Amino acid sequence: MSYSNRSIIESLYAAIARSDGPAVLAWMDPEVVWYEAENFPYSDRNPYVGSAAVAEGVFYRLATEWEGFQALPDEFLDAGDTIIVQGRYRGTCKATGIALDAQFAHFWRLRNGKVIAFQQYTDTAQANHVVRG
């Protein structure tokens, strides 16, 4: 079955919502290049290269350091090999008990049905306040 780039990214967010890590990683090229927003708490390892680095450095940390973390897409903008998603992050940092409710924009680049690059943009000041208190 052939999927459009937009449907791949929609499926990826659905997998994130289900906490289905293997399904999320299945949509990524093994050599994906992933950038968290500059000054975001998880930008410390930028760029993440490879799906294993993304799984450990981003998704594992989100799963263990947050209560109820969600990436909630509002709009998908299809630009061919690039899909831009606007939405909101919500969740509570376990270490501080402070809730996050921040806008995001995600830029996903795809080739041959796989994510080859990701760039996150979000409210890094709010994220740092939530994580550091």
MDAnalysis code that builds the backbone (N, CA, C; Angstrom):
import MDAnalysis as mda
import numpy as np

u = mda.Universe.empty(399, n_residues=133, atom_resindex=np.repeat(np.arange(133), 3), trajectory=True)
u.add_TopologyAttr("name", ["N", "CA", "C"] * 133)
u.add_TopologyAttr("resid", np.arange(1, 134))
u.add_TopologyAttr("resname", ["MET", "SER", "TYR", "SER", "ASN", "ARG", "SER", "ILE", "ILE", "GLU", "SER", "LEU", "TYR", "ALA", "ALA", "ILE", "ALA", "ARG", "SER", "ASP", "GLY", "PRO", "ALA", "VAL", "LEU", "ALA", "TRP", "MET", "ASP", "PRO", "GLU", "VAL", "VAL", "TRP", "TYR", "GLU", "ALA", "GLU", "ASN", "PHE", "PRO", "TYR", "SER", "ASP", "ARG", "ASN", "PRO", "TYR", "VAL", "GLY", "SER", "ALA", "ALA", "VAL", "ALA", "GLU", "GLY", "VAL", "PHE", "TYR", "ARG", "LEU", "ALA", "THR", "GLU", "TRP", "GLU", "GLY", "PHE", "GLN", "ALA", "LEU", "PRO", "ASP", "GLU", "PHE", "LEU", "ASP", "ALA", "GLY", "ASP", "THR", "ILE", "ILE", "VAL", "GLN", "GLY", "ARG", "TYR", "ARG", "GLY", "THR", "CYS", "LYS", "ALA", "THR", "GLY", "ILE", "ALA", "LEU", "ASP", "ALA", "GLN", "PHE", "ALA", "HIS", "PHE", "TRP", "ARG", "LEU", "ARG", "ASN", "GLY", "LYS", "VAL", "ILE", "ALA", "PHE", "GLN", "GLN", "TYR", "THR", "ASP", "THR", "ALA", "GLN", "ALA", "ASN", "HIS", "VAL", "VAL", "ARG", "GLY"])
u.atoms.positions = np.array([
    [0.844, -1.173, 0.000],
    [0.000, 0.000, 0.000],
    [0.894, 1.242, 0.000],
    [0.538, 2.201, -0.811],
    [1.290, 3.445, -0.904],
    [0.611, 4.512, -0.050],
    [1.405, 5.240, 0.719],
    [0.896, 6.300, 1.580],
    [1.405, 7.649, 1.090],
    [0.584, 8.687, 1.234],
    [1.071, 10.038, 0.959],
    [1.931, 10.474, 2.133],
    [2.790, 11.444, 1.886],
    [3.629, 11.945, 2.969],
    [2.775, 12.480, 4.122],
    [1.698, 13.162, 3.793],
    [0.821, 13.678, 4.850],
    [0.223, 12.536, 5.667],
    [-0.244, 11.484, 5.008],
    [-0.847, 10.374, 5.751],
    [0.194, 9.658, 6.616],
    [1.433, 9.620, 6.156],
    [2.504, 9.029, 6.975],
    [2.669, 9.826, 8.262],
    [2.720, 11.145, 8.151],
    [2.909, 11.987, 9.338],
    [1.674, 11.928, 10.236],
    [0.489, 11.887, 9.655],
    [-0.724, 11.711, 10.474],
    [-0.656, 10.387, 11.238],
    [-0.204, 9.332, 10.576],
    [-0.065, 8.029, 11.228],
    [0.987, 8.069, 12.331],
    [2.042, 8.833, 12.103],
    [3.098, 8.967, 13.099],
    [2.561, 9.633, 14.374],
    [1.785, 10.713, 14.240],
    [1.199, 11.367, 15.419],
    [0.206, 10.439, 16.123],
    [-0.532, 9.656, 15.367],
    [-1.454, 8.694, 15.982],
    [-0.675, 7.660, 16.790],
    [0.456, 7.217, 16.275],
    [1.302, 6.265, 17.001],
    [1.884, 6.901, 18.259],
    [2.285, 8.165, 18.159],
    [2.780, 8.878, 19.345],
    [1.680, 8.935, 20.405],
    [0.458, 9.249, 19.995],
    [-0.666, 9.353, 20.931],
    [-0.939, 8.021, 21.630],
    [-0.677, 6.900, 20.943],
    [-0.878, 5.561, 21.524],
    [0.330, 5.087, 22.316],
    [1.395, 5.902, 22.338],
    [2.674, 5.503, 22.954],
    [3.232, 4.249, 22.294],
    [3.082, 4.172, 20.972],
    [3.535, 3.022, 20.196],
    [4.885, 3.349, 19.557],
    [5.936, 3.239, 20.369],
    [7.286, 3.566, 19.906],
    [7.717, 2.813, 18.663],
    [7.505, 1.484, 18.582],
    [7.915, 0.768, 17.381],
    [7.244, 1.305, 16.111],
    [5.965, 1.690, 16.202],
    [5.274, 2.238, 15.025],
    [5.845, 3.604, 14.646],
    [6.169, 4.417, 15.639],
    [6.783, 5.727, 15.358],
    [8.104, 5.522, 14.634],
    [8.935, 4.659, 15.171],
    [10.265, 4.436, 14.591],
    [10.195, 3.761, 13.228],
    [9.140, 3.007, 12.971],
    [9.002, 2.334, 11.680],
    [8.877, 3.330, 10.534],
    [8.373, 4.532, 10.810],
    [8.236, 5.552, 9.766],
    [9.530, 6.328, 9.545],
    [10.569, 6.074, 10.336],
    [11.811, 6.844, 10.228],
    [12.875, 6.085, 9.461],
    [13.593, 6.836, 8.646],
    [14.772, 6.297, 7.994],
    [15.789, 5.954, 9.088],
    [16.526, 4.858, 8.951],
    [17.516, 4.510, 9.979],
    [18.546, 5.611, 10.234],
    [18.756, 6.488, 9.261],
    [19.737, 7.579, 9.406],
    [19.064, 8.946, 9.531],
    [17.833, 8.991, 10.037],
    [17.118, 10.250, 10.207],
    [17.997, 11.263, 10.955],
    [17.861, 12.536, 10.583],
    [18.560, 13.626, 11.280],
    [17.486, 14.467, 11.960],
    [17.564, 14.555, 13.273],
    [16.503, 15.129, 14.111],
    [17.066, 16.293, 14.907],
    [16.404, 17.442, 14.819],
    [16.797, 18.621, 15.592],
    [15.663, 19.058, 16.508],
    [15.941, 19.107, 17.791],
    [15.065, 19.771, 18.738],
    [15.350, 21.273, 18.630],
    [14.371, 22.112, 18.973],
    [14.545, 23.562, 18.882],
    [15.739, 24.004, 19.722],
    [16.481, 24.985, 19.204],
    [17.603, 25.530, 19.967],
    [17.114, 25.998, 21.330],
    [17.847, 25.640, 22.363],
    [17.553, 25.983, 23.761],
    [16.401, 25.187, 24.364],
    [15.823, 24.246, 23.624],
    [14.832, 23.347, 24.203],
    [15.584, 22.377, 25.125],
    [14.956, 21.898, 26.208],
    [15.681, 21.017, 27.128],
    [16.344, 19.804, 26.472],
    [15.775, 19.286, 25.390],
    [16.360, 18.105, 24.753],
    [17.243, 18.433, 23.552],
    [17.587, 19.693, 23.384],
    [18.496, 20.066, 22.288],
    [19.946, 19.771, 22.646],
    [20.185, 19.269, 23.847],
    [21.540, 19.013, 24.320],
    [22.298, 17.988, 23.488],
    [21.605, 17.194, 22.705],
    [22.278, 16.165, 21.894],
    [22.104, 16.412, 20.391],
    [21.666, 17.618, 20.014],
    [21.478, 17.938, 18.588],
    [22.769, 17.818, 17.810],
    [22.678, 17.362, 16.572],
    [21.540, 16.658, 16.005],
    [21.546, 15.194, 16.444],
    [20.347, 14.667, 16.588],
    [20.192, 13.238, 16.825],
    [20.289, 12.585, 15.448],
    [21.196, 11.655, 15.289],
    [21.361, 10.994, 13.994],
    [21.048, 9.512, 14.174],
    [20.025, 9.080, 13.461],
    [19.606, 7.694, 13.518],
    [18.402, 7.513, 14.417],
    [17.571, 6.550, 14.060],
    [16.335, 6.322, 14.806],
    [16.608, 5.880, 16.239],
    [17.692, 5.152, 16.487],
    [18.015, 4.735, 17.857],
    [18.339, 5.955, 18.728],
    [19.046, 6.919, 18.183],
    [19.377, 8.142, 18.938],
    [18.113, 8.932, 19.249],
    [17.179, 8.994, 18.307],
    [15.902, 9.697, 18.531],
    [15.097, 8.963, 19.600],
    [15.051, 7.640, 19.515],
    [14.294, 6.856, 20.488],
    [14.826, 7.079, 21.897],
    [16.139, 7.024, 22.060],
    [16.740, 7.166, 23.386],
    [16.745, 8.611, 23.871],
    [17.137, 9.528, 23.007],
    [17.353, 10.909, 23.429],
    [16.115, 11.770, 23.488],
    [15.072, 11.385, 22.765],
    [13.845, 12.184, 22.750],
    [12.692, 11.389, 23.350],
    [12.277, 10.313, 22.700],
    [11.060, 9.619, 23.106],
    [11.179, 8.935, 24.466],
    [12.316, 8.362, 24.778],
    [12.487, 7.747, 26.099],
    [12.401, 8.809, 27.191],
    [13.036, 9.945, 26.961],
    [13.003, 11.021, 27.952],
    [11.584, 11.567, 28.121],
    [10.863, 11.735, 27.027],
    [9.477, 12.200, 27.127],
    [8.635, 11.207, 27.929],
    [8.851, 9.923, 27.696],
    [8.062, 8.891, 28.369],
    [8.378, 8.794, 29.859],
    [9.616, 9.068, 30.250],
    [10.003, 8.868, 31.643],
    [10.011, 10.155, 32.464],
    [10.124, 11.305, 31.820],
    [10.253, 12.569, 32.550],
    [8.963, 13.381, 32.596],
    [7.923, 12.905, 31.911],
    [6.668, 13.654, 31.808],
    [5.487, 12.785, 32.188],
    [4.495, 13.422, 32.728],
    [3.207, 12.780, 32.994],
    [2.221, 13.284, 31.942],
    [1.649, 12.369, 31.183],
    [0.623, 12.744, 30.208],
    [1.115, 13.626, 29.076],
    [2.377, 13.486, 28.678],
    [2.890, 14.325, 27.587],
    [2.155, 14.003, 26.294],
    [1.739, 15.067, 25.584],
    [1.050, 14.913, 24.309],
    [1.588, 15.923, 23.308],
    [1.683, 15.510, 22.064],
    [1.915, 16.404, 20.926],
    [0.627, 16.366, 20.113],
    [-0.153, 17.432, 20.222],
    [-1.500, 17.466, 19.639],
    [-1.508, 18.301, 18.365],
    [-1.540, 17.666, 17.208],
    [-1.533, 18.426, 15.956],
    [-2.873, 19.112, 15.706],
    [-2.803, 20.359, 15.226],
    [-3.998, 21.112, 14.842],
    [-4.139, 21.206, 13.329],
    [-3.008, 21.317, 12.632],
    [-3.037, 21.559, 11.189],
    [-1.845, 20.892, 10.527],
    [-2.105, 20.283, 9.378],
    [-1.067, 19.658, 8.563],
    [-0.970, 20.439, 7.255],
    [0.210, 20.911, 6.957],
    [0.445, 21.655, 5.720],
    [1.329, 20.803, 4.820],
    [0.803, 20.447, 3.651],
    [1.492, 19.542, 2.740],
    [2.277, 20.336, 1.715],
    [3.592, 20.218, 1.776],
    [4.480, 20.871, 0.813],
    [5.289, 19.813, 0.068],
    [4.643, 18.723, -0.289],
    [5.308, 17.671, -1.052],
    [6.182, 16.807, -0.169],
    [7.502, 16.947, -0.298],
    [8.438, 16.158, 0.507],
    [8.595, 16.705, 1.919],
    [7.982, 17.852, 2.197],
    [8.001, 18.450, 3.526],
    [6.565, 18.594, 4.020],
    [6.326, 18.124, 5.232],
    [5.025, 18.280, 5.884],
    [5.263, 19.138, 7.122],
    [4.493, 20.207, 7.247],
    [4.603, 21.105, 8.392],
    [3.368, 20.883, 9.260],
    [3.595, 20.703, 10.540],
    [2.498, 20.453, 11.465],
    [2.526, 21.516, 12.554],
    [1.369, 22.143, 12.743],
    [1.208, 23.099, 13.838],
    [0.331, 22.458, 14.898],
    [0.666, 22.692, 16.149],
    [-0.121, 22.104, 17.220],
    [0.318, 22.593, 18.574],
    [0.025, 21.791, 19.600],
    [0.349, 22.156, 20.977],
    [0.947, 20.957, 21.699],
    [1.892, 21.261, 22.571],
    [2.402, 20.285, 23.526],
    [1.642, 20.483, 24.827],
    [1.277, 19.377, 25.445],
    [0.674, 19.426, 26.780],
    [1.256, 18.286, 27.600],
    [1.435, 18.543, 28.864],
    [1.931, 17.529, 29.787],
    [2.465, 18.193, 31.028],
    [2.808, 17.383, 32.011],
    [3.340, 17.886, 33.272],
    [4.702, 17.257, 33.517],
    [5.679, 18.098, 33.806],
    [7.026, 17.612, 34.109],
    [7.006, 16.947, 35.477],
    [7.443, 15.699, 35.546],
    [7.426, 14.957, 36.809],
    [8.330, 15.603, 37.857],
    [9.475, 16.134, 37.437],
    [10.440, 16.687, 38.392],
    [9.941, 17.946, 39.082],
    [9.138, 18.756, 38.395],
    [8.704, 20.032, 38.961],
    [7.218, 20.089, 39.269],
    [6.431, 19.228, 38.637],
    [4.981, 19.275, 38.792],
    [4.331, 20.420, 38.038],
    [5.090, 21.071, 37.162],
    [4.584, 22.214, 36.399],
    [4.079, 21.721, 35.044],
    [2.922, 22.262, 34.640],
    [2.305, 21.861, 33.372],
    [2.832, 22.691, 32.210],
    [2.939, 22.054, 31.070],
    [3.332, 22.682, 29.806],
    [2.110, 22.771, 28.909],
    [1.931, 23.912, 28.261],
    [0.894, 24.104, 27.240],
    [1.480, 25.071, 26.226],
    [2.210, 24.537, 25.249],
    [3.002, 25.369, 24.336],
    [2.712, 25.027, 22.883],
    [2.698, 26.060, 22.049],
    [2.594, 25.869, 20.601],
    [3.819, 25.144, 20.082],
    [3.638, 24.419, 18.979],
    [4.792, 23.897, 18.247],
    [4.546, 23.999, 16.758],
    [5.637, 23.988, 16.033],
    [5.639, 23.772, 14.590],
    [6.706, 22.721, 14.330],
    [6.337, 21.681, 13.602],
    [7.247, 20.601, 13.252],
    [7.405, 20.563, 11.738],
    [8.615, 20.496, 11.294],
    [8.926, 20.358, 9.872],
    [9.474, 18.957, 9.664],
    [8.748, 18.156, 8.902],
    [9.109, 16.775, 8.609],
    [9.514, 16.680, 7.138],
    [10.681, 16.132, 6.850],
    [11.107, 15.886, 5.471],
    [11.106, 14.378, 5.242],
    [10.554, 13.991, 4.108],
    [10.418, 12.573, 3.800],
    [11.022, 12.239, 2.446],
    [11.461, 10.991, 2.336],
    [11.923, 10.458, 1.057],
    [11.600, 8.962, 1.042],
    [10.984, 8.522, -0.033],
    [10.632, 7.104, -0.196],
    [9.815, 6.564, 0.977],
    [8.889, 7.376, 1.470],
    [7.993, 6.921, 2.516],
    [8.574, 6.882, 3.918],
    [9.741, 7.489, 4.112],
    [10.378, 7.502, 5.428],
    [10.770, 8.931, 5.805],
    [10.713, 9.224, 7.102],
    [11.166, 10.516, 7.612],
    [12.685, 10.530, 7.566],
    [13.237, 11.527, 6.864],
    [14.697, 11.646, 6.798],
    [15.215, 12.811, 7.634],
    [14.317, 13.758, 7.992],
    [14.747, 14.903, 8.803],
    [13.555, 15.482, 9.541],
    [13.854, 16.039, 10.718],
    [12.833, 16.660, 11.570],
    [13.434, 17.909, 12.188],
    [12.625, 18.981, 12.236],
    [13.013, 20.213, 12.928],
    [11.836, 20.675, 13.773],
    [12.085, 20.873, 15.058],
    [11.070, 21.336, 15.997],
    [11.251, 22.827, 16.255],
    [10.126, 23.543, 16.352],
    [10.089, 24.924, 16.826],
    [9.019, 24.986, 17.904],
    [9.343, 25.603, 19.044],
    [8.378, 25.698, 20.139],
    [8.794, 26.801, 21.095],
    [7.983, 27.024, 22.102],
    [8.241, 28.026, 23.129],
    [9.280, 27.467, 24.104],
    [10.549, 27.704, 23.813],
    [11.616, 27.132, 24.627],
    [11.698, 27.781, 26.007],
    [11.319, 29.054, 26.124],
    [11.332, 29.704, 27.442],
    [10.342, 28.999, 28.369],
    [9.143, 28.724, 27.874],
    [8.146, 28.028, 28.689],
    [8.624, 26.613, 29.031],
    [9.171, 25.907, 28.053],
    [9.635, 24.544, 28.294],
    [10.732, 24.519, 29.368],
    [11.657, 25.442, 29.286],
    [12.730, 25.486, 30.283],
    [12.203, 25.835, 31.671],
    [11.231, 26.726, 31.737],
    [10.613, 27.041, 33.031],
    [9.931, 25.802, 33.615],
    [9.217, 25.076, 32.785],
    [8.500, 23.891, 33.236],
    [9.483, 22.829, 33.745],
    [10.594, 22.642, 33.043],
    [11.559, 21.597, 33.394],
    [12.432, 22.005, 34.587],
    [12.781, 23.278, 34.660],
    [13.728, 23.717, 35.702],
    [13.054, 24.380, 36.906],
    [11.792, 24.732, 36.741],
    [11.055, 25.352, 37.841],
    [11.309, 26.825, 38.017],
])
